[in-house]
Each structure stands twice: as C-alpha cells, then as structure tokens.
Amino acid sequence: MITKEQYDMIDMIIQGTSIAAIARKLNKSRTTLYLWLKLDEINKEMENRKTDMKNAAKDKIIINVDKCVNNILELANQAKDPRVKLQANKYLLDQAIGSPSATKEETNTHEGKYKDKDKNDLKRELDEIKKLTVVK
C-alpha cells in the first residue's frame, strides 16, 4: 500500500522536482526515496499517472484540433518569414496526403538521356511548392 508521503513524492516527481528537494520537503533521505522508486506499487502508480496525463493532453488537443489547424493555416497564409510559410504548408500537406518518399524508380529505357531527370523534376517541384499558398 502506498503511503501519503509516497503519493506526495510521486506528485513532486511528476512535477519535475529533484530527488534532493523532495527529500528535504518530506524530511526523508534520498536513499529512502530511491528505495521507494524501486517498489512495484510506486512504479505502477507513476505509470498510471503518466498515462492519465497523456490521455488528458490528447483529449485537450482533440477538443481544440480545429483551432490548431486554423492556427497552422494562418501561419501558412500570413507568416512574414517564407520559411515559416513553407514549413506550415509542408506540415499540412504531409498530414493530408502523407510524406513524400525519396525512392527512385529504376528504368532501363533512355537511361543516359534521363539520368538527371529526378533531380531536375524534384527541384522544379520544390520551387512550385514554395510558391503555393493555402486557400481558405
């Protein structure tokens, strides 16, 4: 069974408090705290709390997903720095259609004539992407 002091220790650890500071606040030695941290009950409780925190954060993001997407769209359309615009647009495209792959198809026909085609096409496509803006 977990004691109140152990619950308090878990709270402080999750908040990012150092072991030394926790030891001082609880009037325990650091060795005692490290021994507590090896207990299965303590580890299970810490994992449960971390999972609860992650789930709460996910729920909060899901509730505000429209606002988040709108913020990214605003960056994509109105940022003054073109790098920010590019990254915002790239992120939106990657999320909508997936990240592009860098694989190159092997072809045996016209090998010499089209040897550098992939590099040139990629550069042209990248230039076109840089010019894109998101339309609301």
N, C-alpha and C positions, 0 to 999 in steps of 0.2 A: 504494500500500500504506500502511495506517495504522500509524504507529509506536506504541510503548508509551506515549510521552508523550501522543500524541493520544488513545489509548484512555483514559488516566488523565484527560485533560481532559473527555472525554465522560462518564465516570463522575461527575466532580465537577459538571458542568453539570446532569446528571440529578438529582443530589442537592440541587441548588439553590445551589451555591457560586457566589459572584460571580466575574466575569472577573478582577477585580483580585486576589482571593485565589488563584485558580487560577494566575495569572501568577507570584505570589510563590512558591507551592508548587513550581511546575515550573521556576522560575528562567528564565522567558521574558517577553518584553514582551507587553503587552495587544494591541499591533498584530499580533504573530505569531499570537496566539490568534484574533483576528478574521479574519486571513487563512486560518487553518486552518478556521474555521467556514464559509468560503465554498467550501471544497472539496467536490465532489460525493460523494466517498467518505465524508467525515465526516458530511455530511447524511444519506446513506443509512444509515449505521451508527446515527446518532441516531434516525432514524425507525424502524429495525428494533427498537431497544431500547425505544422508547416503545410500539410495537405489542406487543412481548413483555410489557411491564409491564401494559398494558391487558388483554391476554389472561389473564395470571396473576391479575389482580384480578377479572376476570369469572369465571374458574374458581373462585376462592375464594368469591365471592358465591354462585355456583350450588351449590356444595357445602353452603353454610350457609343456603340460602334458607328451609328450614323454620324454622330458628332465628330468622331475620329476620322472617318472617311472624308467628311466635309472639310476638316482642317487640312488634310493632305491634299485635297483638291484645291483648296485655297492657296496652299504653298505652290502647287503645280502651276497655277494660273497667275499668281500675284507676287511671288517672291522676286526680289530685285536681283539676287545673285543667280545667274544662269545655272550654276552647279546645283543649287537647291532645287530649281525647277526641274532640271534633268533627273535628279535623284527621286523627287516626288513622282514624276511621271513614270520613271522606270519602276518604282515600287508598285504603283497602281497597275501598270501593265503586267508585271510579274505576278501579282496577286490574281489578276483577272484571267490571264492566259497562260501563266506558268513562265518559269525562267527559260531563256533560250539555251540550247545546248551548243557546245563548241565542236560537235562531231562533224567530220568532213566525209562526204560520200566519195567512195573510190570509183572512178570511171576509167575505162580503158580507151574510149574513143576520144580523139582530139586531145590527147594528154598534153602534148607540147604547147598547143595553141591556147589552152585554157588553164595552164598550170597555176597562174596567179589570180584566177577569176575569184576565188573565195575571198582573198584579201581585199581586192578592189570592191567586190559586192558588199562586204562587211563594212568597209569604210564609208561607202555611199549610203548604206542603210543607217549607219550610226549618225551620219550628218543629217539624214532625213528625220531620224528620231529626235535629234537635238532641236529641230525646228517645230516639233509637234507641241500643241497646247491642248489641254483637256477642255472640252466644250460641256457646259452645264446644260 
